[in-house]
Structure formats: structure tokens, C-alpha cells
């Protein structure tokens, strides 16, 4: 079925607008439709003209509502093509968490601690739920980390490893949270190593056996061993990061953490 055609030909406002705040009401109506699946990911929204006629408002009012959806990472405007539903869970959760972390002055030590707990839980679940494809994805990520030719490739391998672990857990929320916090950890590693390949290589090799033990435990479907391996890997990685040059200042400095989060937001 053509998603774009079905959305545009069947679309009607779900309710009449009350007086005042028309753009906000339109935003909330469209937001609700996106989140409950009436406007699925990948669908093109009705045209500005269709929306304006349907809601009985002007074009600028519709554009204001669409800008709000774009800011909320629910919609992407493609010039010359229209507005499309994106609603990416990683962006939605990531933007909210980064804002909260900046507001509450959350430190790196806290981030690594929570990531460790989540990874241990993901490992427990993965030990009972992981498919052969999931296990292979983790093994492939380990190979990428170990054989990477540059710092970017190593960082990508680390993200792929946590992503594969999260997916193997079968818990979508857990997977998204693990990916986000792992992204913060990788960003910190890039900052502390100066994104220099040799520094990355040295750091990742220290933790190679920990990652391998984790994958082996999951492949053996040993829940206790998987949880233990994940906890040891987390504790060891925290010590390794803390031993890097300038790590102490960065991990305890609010400005440094705020700068790190701001740079991540800009990349989204």
C-alpha cells in the first residue's frame, strides 16, 4: 500500500480547533496521530494547503505547527518534497535525556554507572533471548573493533557492539537507552584520547578480553556468567577511562560535561 497516498487521501482533522493557539492545537493533533501510528514513520504529511483547508487556518499557522514537529524530531521537512514522519526513538529519547543531563548537571561517572547497570540487565536478557544473528552481530562488532584501521572505525565498532547487545535483549526501551549512554561514553573517549588512533587502539585492547567473555557467556546462554561479565566489563572500562589524561578534570567538571553534551546535540 502506498503510505503517502493513503495518508493524504483519507486525512481529516480529528477535532475542531478551539479559539486561540491554533498552531499548538494542530501540532498536538498531528503529534498524537504520529505517536499512535495513524501517521506511520515514513509517511508524508498532507500538503500545507490540505492542512490549512482541513483545520480552517492560514498557511503560516500550519508552518508554525510543522516547525514544532520538526523541533521535536517527529517530522523532517524535505524542500520540494514535503514533510515526512521520522519519529526516530533514538533522537526523541536522546534529545530529552541530553537536555535533562545538562539541566541537572549529570556527571560522566553517573552516566557510566547507569550504563553499567543497563548493560548488565541487557546481558541477562540476551543470554536467554539472543538469536544466532544477534550473537553474530556482536562477534562482527568485536572484529571491527580489533581490526579497525582508524579511530572512527573503532568508535563505530564500539557503538555497534552495544547496539547489538541491546537488540539481543529483546527490550526496545533498554536498547535505546544503552545506545544513547554508549554514545556519550564514546564521545567522552574521543575527547579524552584526542580521537587519536593509537590512543583508541591502546584503550580498546585493554578491554578486548572483557568484551569477548561477555559474548561467550551470552552465546552459551549462561545468564549468571553474562551478567557477571557485563559488570566486570563496565567496572574495568570505567577505570580505563578514568586513567586517561585529563579524565579526572573532565569527569568532575560541569562545564566539560555540558560542552560534551552540547557537541552531541549539534551532531543530531
N, C-alpha and C positions, 0 to 999 in steps of 0.2 A: 504494500500500500504506500502511496506517495504521501509522506508525512506533511510536506509543505502544502499540498493541495487540500488534504483533509482538514487541516487546521484553518486555512483561510476561507474555505467554502462553508464550514459549519460554525464558524466563530460568531458568538453573540455575547454581549456583556452579561455577566451573571446577576447583576443587580443594577438598579438605577442609582445614579450618584446623588448624594445629599448635597445641600448647599455648602460651599466653601471647601477648600483643599482638594479640588478635583484631581490634580496631578497625583497627590498622595493616595487618593482613593483608587485611581487607576493602577498605580504601582502595586498597591496591596492586592487588588483583584487579580492582576496578572501574576504576581508573586505566588498567590495561593494556587493558581492554576498550574504553575510550573512545578511547585513542590508536591502537589497531589497527582502529578502525571498527566493532567489534561493537555498541557503543552510539554511534550516529551523532549528530552535532550536531542538536539539536532534539528528540531522543528524551526521553521521560520515564522516569526510573528506576523500577524496581519499587517498590511501596509499602514503607514501613518494616516492615510486618507480613510481606510477602513476603520481604524481605531477611533479616529476623530468623529466619524459619522456615527459609529456604534454607541459611543459614550456621549455624543452630543456636545463635544468640546472643540476647541481650536487646535490647529497643528502644533503650536508652541507648547500647549499643555501636554499633549501626547509626548512630545520630545523630552519634556522635563521628566515625565514618568519613566521613559526609556533610559534616560541618563541615570536615574536612580537604580534601575535594574542592572545597568552596566556597572555602576559603582559597587553594587552588592555581589558582583561576579556571577550573576544569573543569566545575563544576556551579553552577547557580543555584537556590535554593530559593524557590518561589513559594507563599506561605502560602495554604492552602486548595486548592492545586492539585497540589503535589508538587515533586520535584526534577528539573530538566531539564539535559541536557547542553548546555553553552555552548561550552567549549573554543575560545575565540577566540584565534587566533595572536598578534594584537597585544597582548592582555593578558598572555598567557603569556610572550612574549619581553620585553615592556615591563617587567613587574614584576621579572623576573630581572635585566635589564640595569640598571634603576634601583638595585636593591639592590647590585649589583656596583660600580656607579659611585660610590655613597655609601661603600661599604666601602673601595674603592681610591683614593678622593679624586680621581676623574677630573675634570679641569677643562673649562671651556667650550671653550677653544682646542683641546683634544684632540677634543672632540665635533665641532666644526666641521671639523676636519681630516679625520676619518674620514668624515663626511657628504659632504665634497667628493670624496673618493676613490670612495665608493659611487655618488654621483650621476654621476660621470664614467663609471663602468662601466655604470650603468643607461642612460646616454645612448648609449653604444656599442651596446649590445644593442638599444635602442629604434630606432636608426637602421636596423637590419636586420629587426626584428620587428614594429614598430608597425603596427597596423591603422589604417584611416581613422577608426574610432571612437576609438581611443587618441589620435590626433592632435587630433581634435575636442575630446576631453575636456581636453587641455592648453590648447587655444585658449580653451575656455569658462572655464577657471580664470583665464587671463590677463585675460579680460574682467571677471570678478568682481573681481579684484584692482584693476584700473584704474578700475572704476566703483562700487566699494563705497561705501556711504553711512555706514558706521560702522566702528569698529576691529574689532569681532567679525567682520564680513563680510570684511574684509581678511585677518584671521588664518585664517579658514575657506578663503578662496581660495588662500592660500599652501600650506595643508595639502593642498588638492585638487590643486594643481599637482604637488607632489612625489608624491602618491599616483598621479596619472595617469602620471607619468614612470616610477615603479616598476612599475606594471602593464604599461606598454608594453614593459618589458624582457623580460617573459615569465618572469622568475625570481621565484618566490614568496618565497623567503627574502630576496632582495635588496630586494624591495618592502616587506616588513615592517620590515626594518632601516632603510630610508630613511624610512619613515613615522614610526618611533619617534624617530630622531635629528632629523628635521624638526620633530617635536612639541616636542622640547627646545629647538630653535632658536627656534621661535615663542613658546614660553613665556618664553624669555630676552628676546625682542623686546618682549613685553608688559610684562615687568618693567622694562626699561630705558627704554621710552617712557612708562611710567606708564599704558599702554593708552589713550593719548590719540589721538584720530582724526587730528589734524593731524600729529602726530609719525609715526604709522604711514604716513600718506599721503606725507610727505616722504621717508621711508626707502624705501618700496617704489617710488616713482617713479624714484629714482636707479638702481634695478636693473632697471627695466622693459625697456630695450633688451637687456640681457643675457639675460633670460628669452625675449624674442622671438627672438633669434638662435639660442638653443638649440632652440626649437620649429621654427624654419625649417630648421635643419640636419637635424633628425630627419625632418621632412616630406619633405626632399629625399633622404633615405636616404643621407646623407653621414656615414659613420662617423667620419672624422678630424675634420670640422668640428663634429660633435655632441660628441665628446669634448673638443675644444678649447673649445667654447662653455661646456660644463659646468664645466670647470676655471676658466675666466675668471670665470664667474658666482660660483663658490664663493669664489675669492680676493677678488673685489670685495665680496661680501656680508660676508665676514669683516672687511674693512677698514671697511665701513659700520657694522657692529655695534660694532667697537672704537672708533669715533669718537663713539658715543652717550654722553650724560652718565652718569658713574659706571660706564661699561663696564669700565674698567681695574680698578677695585676688584672688581667682580663676577666678571670673568673669571679673576682670580687668587686669589680668596678661597674657601677650602674651605667656611666656614660659609655663604657666599652660595649656592654651588652646592648644598650639602646642603639648604638651605632650598627652593631651586627644585625639586629632585627630590622632596622630601617633599610639596610642594604638588601636584605632578603625580600622585603616588601616591594622595593623598587624593581626587583627582578621578576616579580609575578605579573 
